[in-house]
Amino acid sequence: MKSLLFACAAILMSCASTSSSQKSSDMQKNAELLVSQNQGGANENGFRIIKDEKEYLAAANSGFQLVEEGKNPADNYPKFPKDKKVILYNLGSFRSGSHAINEIKNVFVKDNVLFVEVPNKESISGGMEIQVLSSPWFIFAVPANYQFTSVQLKYSK
């Protein structure tokens, strides 16, 4: 009788762990990097949710990007995803180095925090560096059903 009870408990626990791992794998997919710039962001790190295409294009064009005469700047960016939540994230100010985000490895929500995993870039130094102030930012999209109150970058190798 005890072995039957243990077998039922083991089956229930395996079912519970399977459903939670499926949920976390669903949370890890569908992040899309839309725009990334080295300049033009805010001096403090933070985020805001972009509500429509007009706001998206205004934010994307706020960086120091050169546009050829006669071309629409919107042609340089991916289309605004209507079925996703679009986020503008400012990384803050840096004195030197390249801090632009070129890839999103993973995203997940835990305790109302959206964690965005990005590759960690090693700073290459060959002696004296030129001190250049930069304020990088990027725009990315996550599934619309993600609920969060803050965004945190997570650097990984």
JOTACOR-V77232 format. One line per field, one symbol per residue. ss: DSSP state (~ for helix, > for strand, _ for the rest). psi: psi as a letter, one per 40 degrees, with the letter a starting at -180 (. if undefined). A space follows every 10 residues. Layout:
ss=???
psi=???
//
This chain:
ss=_~~~~~~~~~ ~~~~~~~~~~ ~~~~~~~~__ _>>>>>>___ _____>>>>> __~~~~~~~~ __________ __~~~~____ ___>>>>>>> ___>______ _____>>>>> __>>>>>>>_ __________ ___>__>>>> >>>______> >>>>>>_
psi=dddddddddd dddddddddd dddddddeif hhhdihidie aidiiiiihh didddddddd eeighhhihe ihddeeiiih hdeihhhhhh eaiidiihei heihdiiihh ffhhhhhiih hhhhhfbhih hhhigiiihi iiidehhiei hhihhi.
//
